Amino acid sequence: MEMSSERLVATLEMSQVKSQELEAFSSDEGYESLPPHAPVTIHMTAGAVAGVLEHTVMYPVDSVKTRMQSLQPDPNAQYRSVYEALKRIIRTEGIFRPFRGLSITMLGAGPAHALYFACYERVKRSLSDVIQNGRNSHFANGVAGSVATVLHDAVMNPAEVVKQRMQMYNSPYRGLWDCVQTVTRNEGAGAFYRSYSTQLAMNIPFQAVHFITYELMQEQLNPHRLYHPGTHIVSGAAAGAVSAAITTPLDVCKTLLNTQENVALSSMNISGHLSGMANAFRTVYRLGGMSAFFKGAQARIIYQMPSTAIAWSVYEFFKYFLTKHHLEEDQALFNEK
């Protein structure tokens, strides 16, 4: 009888906790406090959906960016602006040409962003608890973004190589599988990670600046951390623009390593394949000077602003929706007991 009473008290206490969590969800401070209690699958699902949408919606601009970063482009692939490039690509190569390589990007973006956001939330929470007793810490945000990037790029780097090779003007590959087979046969499996160190060198500062800027904007626009789509969109766009502008030189080097641009490498009498971040920097500088490091900067910023705005707004929505659904299910189960 005594054990039964203890069990009843424990159940009532747990039910009260769940009720308080659900009530907090509707209060001014509930939204931001919920994610730590939510399972990791919520962050992974939200991240996967956000990642796929981020890369899909603005993909044609990403195709233009890759071409504009070419160090010695074909005369038919020299563009003055993003709009002019898209218009000419569609007119001369077909309406679907700017979407070439999208399938491999979607295949990589889902799992890569699932790991990315799940890792970010966990590391950020753990470090914030240690550094600021659970309060927001810019240092924790930056470190969390950097750690998450290592996992994200390990999954995404091979997809980036295939994508960029298929985006280039006069790409010799018939399709995704043909590109994978040809690169593996001619250059070895290591070709898919040739730019990994450069990718990390670019994305770690990119994501650190990205997350710090996003959290700073949220502090100003959404200090109570409610679910406000408008603030997530504006904060995401600002974060994307700043981080994209700062890291464009590294992105140019990454594109060269991924595409192994034949004309550019031949003009430098480079036989075989270019590898290593230092060699990429040296080659870019010799071919175009300092200005070459900012080729495609306009397209990169135009791509990143809406992409990161989409990613954050979708991610925050799914985090909000899935967490609310999870708590309501738990509440219903305890009520039945």
N, C-alpha and C positions, 0 to 999 in steps of 0.2 A: 504493500500500500504506500509505504514511504517512497519506494523507487518510482512508483507510478506518479506520485505527486511531484517528485523532482523532475521527471520527464515532462510533465505538463507545464511546470514553471519554465523549463528550458525552452520548450516549444513556443510558449507565449512571449518569452523575451526575444527569441529569434524573430517571431512574427512582428513584434514591435519595432525591431531594428529595420526589417524590410519595409515596414510601413513608413518609417521615418525617412528611409532612403528614397522611397517613391514620392513622398511629399516634398522632399528636398529638390527632387527633379523639377518640380513646378515653381520652386522658389527662385529668388534672385541669385542664389549662390550654388544651386544644385548641379547645373550642367557640367561645370569644370571639375566638380568634386567626384563625379560618377566614374569616369574611366578607370581609376585604379581598382575599383571593385568589379569591373567587367572582365570577362574572360578574354584571353589573347586573341581568340578567333574573331572577336568584334573588330579589333584594330586591324587584323589581317584582311578581313572581308572588306572593310571600309577602304583600306589602303589599296587593295587589288582593283576595286571598282574605280577609285579615283585615278589610279595610275593608267589604266586602259583608256579612260576618257581623256585624261591629260594629253596622252600621246596621239590619240586618234583625231580629236577635234582640230588641232593645229598642225597636223602632219604635212599638208602641202607647203606651209611656210618653212618647216624643217627641211624639206627637200630643196627648197630654194637656198636656204642657208648653206647646205652642203655644197651646192654648186658655186655659190658666191665665194666660198672659202678656197676654191681651186686656185693654186698658185700660178699655173699657166693654162688658163682655160682655152678651150676651142673658141675660135672667133664667133661661132654660132651659139656659144653658151656664155657670153659676156653680157651682164645685166647691170642696169643703172639703179634699179629699185626693185623691191619685193613685188609690187604690183605689176611692173613691166615684165619681170621674170615669169610670174605665174601666167600672165596673158599670153606671152610668147610660147611657153612650154605647152599650154593647152592648144594653142593654134597650130603649132608645128608637130607636136608629138602625141596629141590626143588628150581628151579630157581626164582620162584615168592615170596619165603619166605621173602627175604629182603625188599619187598615192602608191607608187611602186615601192615595195618593201614594207608596206604597212602590216602585212600579216605576221612577219617575224617580230616586228615591234610589239604587237599585241600579245604574242605568245610569251615574250620576255617580260613585258611590263606588268602583267598580272602577278606572277610570283615574286618578281623583284620588288614591287611596291608593297606587297603584303608583308614581306620580311622587313622592308624599310620602315614602315609606319609602326609595326608592332615593336621593333627594336627601339625606335625613337621614343615611344611612349614609356617603355619599361626603363630604359637607361635614364631618361629625363626625370622620371619620378624617383628613381633610386638615388640619383645624384642630388636632386633638390631636397630630398629628405635629410641627406647628410650635410649639405652646404647651407641651406636656408630653412631648415626645419619644415620642409614641405612647401615653402613659398617659392614663387618663380625665381629662377636663377639663370641669368644670361649665359654664364659659364656652362651650366648643366645643359642648356639648350644647344649650345655650340658643340659640346663633346658628344651629346646624344646624336645630333645630326651627322657628325663625322663617323661615329661608330656604325650607324645605320647605313651610311654610304658604302662602307667596305663590303657589307653583305649584298646591298643592292647592285653594285657594279660587278661583283663576281657572277651574278646571274645575267646581268644586262649586257656585259661587254661583248660576248659573241654575237648577240642580236644586233648590236650597234655596228659591228664590222660588216655583217651581211646587209643590213639596211643601207649603210652609206655607199657600199659598192653598187647596190642596185639603184641608188638615187642619182649617181653620176651621169653626166651626159655621155651618150653612146656606150652605156654599160653593156658589156659583152655577155652577160648572164641571161639565160632564158627565163629563169624563175628562181624561187627561193632554194629549192633542193639542188638545182644546177650550180648555184653560187656556192653552197656549202660543200658539195662534192669537188668542184673545181679548185677552191681555195685549199681544201684539205689535201688534195692530190698534188698540187703544185707547190704549196708553201708549208704544208704540215699543219697539224692541229694547233700548234703554238701560235699560228697567225691570228687566231681568234682572241688571243690575250696579249698580242704584241703591244697594244696601246693601254693595257691595264694600269701600269704604273702612272702613265700620263693622265689617264682617266681619273685615277684616285687623286693625283696631284691637283687636278682641276676641280673635281667634285667635292673633295673634303673642304677646301675653302669656300666653294660655291654653296654647299649645304650649310656650313657654319654661318656664313653671312645670311643665307636664306632664312634659316630658323631664327637667328637673332633678330633680323629685321622684322620678320613676321610677328614674333613675340613682342617686340618693341611697339609695333603698330597696334597690336591688340591691347597693350597696356594703355595706349592713348585713346583708341576708338571704342574699346570694349573692356573697360577696367574691371567690371564685375564678371567677365567671362560668361556672359549669357550666350545662347545660341542666336546670333544675328547674322544671317547670310551676307548682308551687305558689307559688314566689317571684315568677314573672312575673305570676300572677293577683293576688296580694296587692299587689305594687308597682304594677301597672296600675290597680287599684281605688283605691288611695290617691292616685295621681297624678290620676286622673279627678275624685275628690271635691274635692281642694284647688283644682285649676284651674277647675272648674265653679263653685264657690262664689265665687271671687275675681272671675270675669268675668260673673256673672249680669246686672249692670246694663247691660253692653254687649249682651248677648243680648236683653234686653227691647227695646232700641232697634233692633236688627237685625230683630226680629220685626215691629215697627211699620213699618219701611221696606219689608219684604218683603210684608206683607199689605195695607198702605195701609188700615187699619181704618176703614171709612166712618163709622160712628157716632162714633168718637172724633174723627176729623178734622172732621166736621161740627159737633160741639159746640164746637170751637175756631175755627169759622168759617174753616177752611182750605180754600180752593178749589183745584182741581187736585190735584197729587200732592206728597206730602211727600218731600223729598230732603235729604241731608246729615246728617252725624252730629250737628252742633251743633243743628240744627232738631229732630232726633229727641229729643235730650236735653232740650231746652227743652219740647217737647210732653209728654213723659212726666212731667216734673216738674210742669207746670201741671195735668195731669189727675189726678195721684195723689200728688204730693209725693215725698219720699224713699222711702217704702215701696213705691211703684210700681216702683222700679228692682229690687226683689227679688221681683216677682211670678213665680211658677213656679219659685222657687229649689229647693224640695223635689223637684219633678219632674225638674228639670235634674240635680241631684246623683244622684237615684235612677237616672236614665237613664245618666249618664256613668260611674258606678262600674263596673257590670257591662260596659258597652260597651267601656271602655278595658281592662278586665281581659281580655275576650274578644279584643280586637284584639291586645294584646301577647302573650297566650299562644298564639294562632293564628299570629301573625307569627314568634315565636321558634321554634315547632315547625316551620313550613315552612322557615325559614332553616336550622335544624338538619338537617332531613330532606333538603332539596334540595342543600345543600352537601355532605353526606355522600355522596349519590348521585353528585354531580358528581365528587368526588374518587375514588370507587370506579371510575367510568367511565374517568377519566384513568389510573388505575393499571392497569386492564385493558388499555388501549390500549398503554401502555408495556411491559407484560409480553409482549404479542404481538410487539412489535418485538424 
